[in-house]
Amino acid sequence: MNGFAGWHQRRADYDVVVVGARLAGAATAMLLARAGLSVLAVDRARYGTDTLSTHALTRAGVLQLSRWGLLGALRAAGTPRVEKVVYHYGDEPVEIPVRPRGDVDGLYAPRRALLDRLLVDAAVAAGAEIRHRVAVTDLHRDGSRVTGVRLAGGETVRARLVVGADGARSTIAQLVGAAMRYTATASTATIYTFADQLPADAYRNWFRPGVGAGLIPTNAGQANLWIGVPMAELRQAGHRDRAGLFHRALRRVAPRLAAAVAGQVSGPWATFPGRPGFVRQWWGPGWALVGDAAYFKDPISAHGMTDALIGAEELARAVTAIAAGADEPTALAGYARRRERLIRPMIPAIERLSSFAWDLTGLKQAHTEINQAMRAEWEHVLSFDVPAIGSPATGSLDQASASTRSSSLAASPPASVATATARGTSRSSSSAAVTAATPVGVRPGRPAAV
Ligand SMILES: Cc1cc2nc3c(=O)[nH]c(=O)nc-3n(C[C@H](O)[C@H](O)[C@H](O)COP(=O)(O)OP(=O)(O)OC[C@H]3O[C@@H](n4cnc5c(N)ncnc54)[C@H](O)[C@@H]3O)c2cc1C
């Protein structure tokens, strides 16, 4: 039994140490701090830096940011509102409007330096301590239980729980020996860059056998442009010729866009050589993984950021429940079960997409499967019985989003640490306000609102 007494009796400098302070880590730290837990998050990267990722958030991710009171800040930073998603299956365009629902009035694709910084700032505002340029090199253990981390400078920090939010190459996963529960066989190589003066109203995607490309409107009047090809093609072309490969691939899949951006690409360039997806063991005694550390999927899914935000809330809810007296193994097993229930239906379709072993009919089928899974995901996020951990502790960074919050607590924070928390309206009003489906996968030629 790892109940309330066990949690509080353990000697610790912090309730939770989070390793990695980007989407998954900063969001987890923010939610736990809002629930009144003492949290330290460390990241070996510098504060407010970019990272290897394109920028497309799906609806469930936007909803999470809205519920947490952060969407207004993204808008205020000039992140363009995306009103539709357009797929070009060969020469066949399929246009899908994004229907506004409540505070979620469209899709957004913020630069990571902006989004990650916003989450870090919200975590700090909630009372979390965040240290950048600090790497975790080892764990502290009492017997088989993880009881803290060792930092690069030699300092040991003890915690009641250690969260690995440290990305696909997770140090924490390696140190605890987290088993692989699933490993994909294929992956897409991605090259992306930026261009100015392109339409900012839609996520646009182009597919032809063996190649994909996309345009994602982002901050500062720029569009994030990506191409995806099988890993072997990038290996053959060689990394040095990535601009050449990018332009050749773009001409193949989207010749008009290629002509429009010739000479317009402003850089910087980024290359992701590919990494097959995986699901790791989610938790063990004294530790849990979240975000890419737990579940990495091919970037062609454009879903990792949304998964990181949903995972952060699932884990924060479980940890808050443990701090309030729930049995730790039961709560963390519940976290793992809920995550797997949500991600499992997407995995086969993502694997087919990233294998490039599709024709356009097969591609549409894979998109349809992902769409169905994202509908369930959307419903799941709506169904969060929005706890106090979802609301800023003092006021709202985004008052407009208050209507999408609700009041009840899945698990009350421990009395000793309960803080004043902003409470909004009931979940039923949030459900009514935001009920759209997610963008991908419609029947060809049959636009549907999302
Ligand atoms: C090419 C590409 C394109 C993508 N495009 C999209 C997209 O359009 N939409 C989408 O939703 N997703 C996309 N993704 C996926 C998305 O980027 C990830 O899912 C997301 O970044 C995961 O966030 P995270 O917080 O889990 O991990 P990360 O963003 O990887 O953050 C992990 C952090 O942990 C830190 N860290 C690691 N080890 C240590 C250590 N030992 N000590 C201290 N700190 C440590 C790192 O410095 C890092 O800051 C893309 C990914 C790639 C590769």
The ligand as an SDF file (V2000), in Angstrom:
LIG
                    3D

 53 58  0  0  0  0  0  0  0  0999 V2000
   10.4470   16.1640  -37.1560 C   0  0  0  0  0  0  0  0  0  0  0  0
    9.3470   16.1590  -36.1390 C   0  0  0  0  0  0  0  0  0  0  0  0
    8.1690   16.8240  -36.4230 C   0  0  0  0  0  0  0  0  0  0  0  0
    7.1190   16.8080  -35.4790 C   0  0  0  0  0  0  0  0  0  0  0  0
    5.9750   17.4770  -35.7730 N   0  0  0  0  0  0  0  0  0  0  0  0
    4.9530   17.4710  -34.8990 C   0  0  0  0  0  0  0  0  0  0  0  0
    3.7370   18.1820  -35.1820 C   0  0  0  0  0  0  0  0  0  0  0  0
    3.5830   18.8630  -36.1980 O   0  0  0  0  0  0  0  0  0  0  0  0
    2.7230   18.0690  -34.2670 N   0  0  0  0  0  0  0  0  0  0  0  0
    2.8510   17.3490  -33.1200 C   0  0  0  0  0  0  0  0  0  0  0  0
    1.9010   17.2790  -32.3410 O   0  0  0  0  0  0  0  0  0  0  0  0
    3.9990   16.6930  -32.8200 N   0  0  0  0  0  0  0  0  0  0  0  0
    5.0450   16.7400  -33.6760 C   0  0  0  0  0  0  0  0  0  0  0  0
    6.2120   16.0970  -33.3650 N   0  0  0  0  0  0  0  0  0  0  0  0
    6.3080   15.3880  -32.0820 C   0  0  0  0  0  0  0  0  0  0  0  0
    6.5870   16.3670  -30.9280 C   0  0  0  0  0  0  0  0  0  0  0  0
    7.6680   17.1930  -31.2250 O   0  0  0  0  0  0  0  0  0  0  0  0
    6.8830   15.5560  -29.6490 C   0  0  0  0  0  0  0  0  0  0  0  0
    5.9020   14.5830  -29.4730 O   0  0  0  0  0  0  0  0  0  0  0  0
    6.9550   16.4750  -28.4260 C   0  0  0  0  0  0  0  0  0  0  0  0
    8.0150   17.3710  -28.5520 O   0  0  0  0  0  0  0  0  0  0  0  0
    7.1350   15.6570  -27.1660 C   0  0  0  0  0  0  0  0  0  0  0  0
    7.2980   16.5280  -26.0800 O   0  0  0  0  0  0  0  0  0  0  0  0
    8.0250   16.0140  -24.7510 P   0  0  0  0  0  0  0  0  0  0  0  0
    7.9050   17.1190  -23.7830 O   0  0  0  0  0  0  0  0  0  0  0  0
    7.5200   14.6710  -24.4140 O   0  0  0  0  0  0  0  0  0  0  0  0
    9.5510   15.7890  -25.1670 O   0  0  0  0  0  0  0  0  0  0  0  0
   10.6560   16.7900  -25.7380 P   0  0  0  0  0  0  0  0  0  0  0  0
   10.0490   17.9250  -26.4670 O   0  0  0  0  0  0  0  0  0  0  0  0
   11.6090   15.9090  -26.4790 O   0  0  0  0  0  0  0  0  0  0  0  0
   11.3540   17.3820  -24.4470 O   0  0  0  0  0  0  0  0  0  0  0  0
   12.1900   16.6040  -23.6390 C   0  0  0  0  0  0  0  0  0  0  0  0
   13.0910   17.5250  -22.8390 C   0  0  0  0  0  0  0  0  0  0  0  0
   13.8380   16.7190  -21.9200 O   0  0  0  0  0  0  0  0  0  0  0  0
   15.1190   17.2600  -21.7810 C   0  0  0  0  0  0  0  0  0  0  0  0
   16.0180   16.2120  -21.3080 N   0  0  0  0  0  0  0  0  0  0  0  0
   16.3250   15.0460  -21.9330 C   0  0  0  0  0  0  0  0  0  0  0  0
   17.1580   14.3270  -21.1840 N   0  0  0  0  0  0  0  0  0  0  0  0
   17.3990   15.0530  -20.0710 C   0  0  0  0  0  0  0  0  0  0  0  0
   18.1940   14.8460  -18.9320 C   0  0  0  0  0  0  0  0  0  0  0  0
   18.9100   13.7210  -18.7650 N   0  0  0  0  0  0  0  0  0  0  0  0
   18.2420   15.7980  -17.9790 N   0  0  0  0  0  0  0  0  0  0  0  0
   17.5230   16.9450  -18.1090 C   0  0  0  0  0  0  0  0  0  0  0  0
   16.7430   17.1870  -19.1820 N   0  0  0  0  0  0  0  0  0  0  0  0
   16.6810   16.2470  -20.1490 C   0  0  0  0  0  0  0  0  0  0  0  0
   15.4670   17.7690  -23.1560 C   0  0  0  0  0  0  0  0  0  0  0  0
   16.4540   18.7870  -23.0910 O   0  0  0  0  0  0  0  0  0  0  0  0
   14.1140   18.2720  -23.6770 C   0  0  0  0  0  0  0  0  0  0  0  0
   13.9850   19.6650  -23.4930 O   0  0  0  0  0  0  0  0  0  0  0  0
    7.2740   16.1020  -34.2690 C   0  0  0  0  0  0  0  0  0  0  0  0
    8.4700   15.4440  -33.9880 C   0  0  0  0  0  0  0  0  0  0  0  0
    9.4990   15.4730  -34.9080 C   0  0  0  0  0  0  0  0  0  0  0  0
   10.7760   14.7600  -34.5790 C   0  0  0  0  0  0  0  0  0  0  0  0
  1  2  1  0
  2  3  1  0
  2 52  2  0
  3  4  2  0
  4  5  1  0
  4 50  1  0
  5  6  2  0
  6  7  1  0
  6 13  1  0
  7  8  2  0
  7  9  1  0
  9 10  1  0
 10 11  2  0
 10 12  1  0
 12 13  2  0
 13 14  1  0
 14 15  1  0
 14 50  1  0
 15 16  1  0
 16 17  1  0
 16 18  1  0
 18 19  1  0
 18 20  1  0
 20 21  1  0
 20 22  1  0
 22 23  1  0
 23 24  1  0
 24 25  2  0
 24 26  1  0
 24 27  1  0
 27 28  1  0
 28 29  2  0
 28 30  1  0
 28 31  1  0
 31 32  1  0
 32 33  1  0
 33 34  1  0
 33 48  1  0
 34 35  1  0
 35 36  1  0
 35 46  1  0
 36 37  1  0
 36 45  1  0
 37 38  2  0
 38 39  1  0
 39 40  1  0
 39 45  2  0
 40 41  1  0
 40 42  2  0
 42 43  1  0
 43 44  2  0
 44 45  1  0
 46 47  1  0
 46 48  1  0
 48 49  1  0
 50 51  2  0
 51 52  1  0
 52 53  1  0
M  END
$$$$
